[in-house]
């Protein structure tokens, strides 16, 4: 094991999580921007930092940094391929593979497999675009994940009900709440102030 690599992974992961726990998304984005080139260098020089190289907690921290490497989808896909290979050798966990798989698939404009990525819709937490919802619990079980309904209920307990975004009408300036449509889709919302129809599109 490389203690100095483990220590740096843990330091960076803690900074990542502290920013997100506090709701300081500017700090979270700054941490992500600094972690990405560093993790890229680590992976280039060492391969995936699994349990043997970084310890159990260090390997978990490496996965967390890869989860948040959204600025570079190609690198995130590379991390997924390396992580899946590492899991086959006992160097990573199926749960880590499942979460990063969903993150990468959605970034590529494809439906996720395991429902790990959730969004707020109509006052409830729901999975982002999901392939074959009827078979999701079977797929989750194969990756050591519990039922999707229990997972979503846990998000609700931890975070409370989702808050709808607020926008301003471009015609009258009235503020109104709305729910984002599914990724890549559009929804029409009527302004409560002037009745103007506003089209909202969610990024794929």
Secondary structure, DSSP 8 states (H G I E B T S, - for coil): --HHHHHHHHHHHHHHHHHHHHT-HHHHHHHHHHHHHHHHHHHHHHSS--HHHHHHHHHHHHHHHHHT-TT-HHHHHHHHHHHHHHHHTTSS-HHHHHHHHHHHHHHTT--BSS--SEEEETTEEEESSBS-GGGHHHHHHHTT---HHHHHHHHHHHH-S---EEEE-TTT--EEEE---STT-EEEEE-TTT--EEEEE---
